[in-house]
């Protein structure tokens, strides 16, 4: 144990006393020599201890931000250039290569390899025997199971979940809250959007896009360049073709959200759509054919403006719904849907009633209207109404696919809106109208009251 000698204590104490006596004029007539050796040593001890405690406090305050704890198990190889955050847990036989960055509270299980320049965000968990190659970015709170391979340049957003024995290609992008089940294979340059779900043993070929809330059920196959839009469910064992575009089947409620009021539609068009006379089906289909051809030609020359859908597509939807429901019900449904959408931020629910923009609706009336429209599907296998000729139905689905594609925020490289439009128009890309996913059906049937 370190101790100051008596000589050191006396010299230091004498100096401190001299300084104190000079500062305290009340000690007149008393010199340093009049104090005993014990007094001098006591003063020296008190002053020096106070100084040491103060310096210790400064050191702690200066270093608190950089204080960290790493639990690195025997056999782990961590390159000297690696940055480890606070409270990381590195298992045995883990290899972390040059310039990797590991965030705080990260757990890396035994026998996993982390490549060069890879980043793993805080609170993430990486399982055993994983191979994470160079330049991979894994954001906060990701959970990765055992025996996975994540190839170079892939990006996993926060809160993603990867099962066991999953194989990634290069440059795969997985958005927030997406989940991939065991033994799935994800190809090069694939993109999984938010909340997308890839099931057990699914195989996704390169450059495919899987939209928000879409679900690929176990053992399904998604071929290269396929585009699966949001809220689509691909059944177990099904195959999505090469270059195919899959959209969700629209409900009446969805179609009513983008319709024109009756006052904005030509009376002649309304008369054709609402007519129940013999031969009116052919006349109605001819009208829609003309409008669709005009719409597609317009979009070809203005493809960069597709996110701003022109009114002619709204007109086509309106005429179709008038044909399905009749003019009176069309007016009533359109009014209620538009009031709901326009006042959604002002909707109040309680005591068995719904208030929209101050207008009271009975809770059961509101539920009945919305659920009826939500559960009435068009153009897919479970559609209830068939009022269009096959070629008109096919073109209608193409327009809906173009509309949904224009709303897509994330795109695969070289997959532009204009190229998608031309491929859909020419038939190079087949468009399929699939059943809705269970996720969306669950959301749509929620109890508002």
Secondary structure, 3 states (H helix, E strand, C coil): CCCCCHHHHHHHHHHHHHHHHHHCCCCCCCCHHHCCHHHHHHHHHHHHHHHHHHHHHHHHHHHHHHCCCEEECCCCEECCCCEECCCEEECCCCEECCCCEECCCCEECCCCEECCCCEECCCCEECCCCEECCCCEECCCCEECCCCEECCCCEECCCCEECCCCEECCCCEECCCCEECCCCEECCCCEECCCCEECCCCEECCCCEECCCCEECCCCEECCCCEECCCEEECCCCEECCCCEEEECCEHHHHHCCCCCHHHCCHHHHHHHHCCCCCHHHHHHHHHHHHHHHHHHHHHHCHHHCCCCCHHHHHHHHHHHHHHHCHHHHHHHHHHHHHHHHCHHHCEEECCEEEECCEEEEHHHHHHHHHHHHCCECCCCCCCCCCCCHHHHHHHHHHHHHHHHHCCCCCCCCCCHHHHHHHHHHCCCCEEEECECHHHHHHHCCCCC
